Amino acid sequence: MRARYRHQLTRDDVGSRVSIRRWIEDEERGVRPSDVVGRLVAWDDRDVLTVRTRRAGQVEVDVVDILSSRVVPEHPTFPPE
């Protein structure tokens, strides 16, 4: 079963695992979409989200650059057999 897709995160999602597709400016390729997946650790008053990722550490994402976003559900925990 797939998670229902949400196009907008809310401040209530701080602490959740999220997936964000956003625009970034790349010097070599120009403006292009890029994905960030990690834990949403902060959402400040300037509408800048801070996401902690495994690879890049902390990434700041401005809300105006977000194309789509969703909360990623936790992996299910199965009881031992």
N, C-alpha and C positions, 0 to 999 in steps of 0.2 A: 504494500500500500504506500503510495506516495504522499508526501506532505502537501497540504493545500498551500498554494503559492500566494504570498502577500507582496504587493507592490510597494508598500510603505511600512517601514519599521516605525515603532513608537518609542517614546522614552521609557515605557514600561518594559521594553525588551532588553534594557541594560542588564547584563549578566548572562544573557542567552547566547548560544552559538548561532551565528548569522552568516548569510551569504549575500554579498553585495556586488552588483555589476555597476561599474562607474566609468566615466570618461576620464582619461589621463592624457597629459601632454607629453609625448615622446619626441625628443629632439631628432631622432632618426626617421621615425615613421609618422610624425604629426600627431594629431588628436586621434585616439583610438579607445575602444572599450577594454576594460580589464576587470578581473574578478578578484575579490578579497573574501576569504573565508576564515573565520576565527571567532573569538569571544568578544562581544560588544562590551567594553569596559567603561565607557563614558560617553555622554552626550552633553556638550556644553551649551551655554546661552547663545553662542554664535552659530548654532546648528552645525557644529563640527563633531563627527563621531570618531571615537578612538576604538580601533579594533586590534586586539592582540592576536597575532598569527604565529604559527610555528616557524615559518621561514623568515619573515621580514621583521619580526619583533612587533613593535607598535606601528600601526598605519593610521593616519588621520584622513578622514573622508568628509568632504564638504557635502551637505545635503543637496545642493544645487547640481552636483556632478553625478548623482545617483540615477541610473537608468531603471533599475529594479532591485528589489531586496526582499529577503524572506528570513524567517527564523528556521534554522535547521533542527529538526527533532533529534533528541539524544538517541543513541543506538539502544535498541531494546536489550534488556538483560533477561536471558533465559534461565529458568531454574535448572540445576544440575540434574542429569538423568539418572 
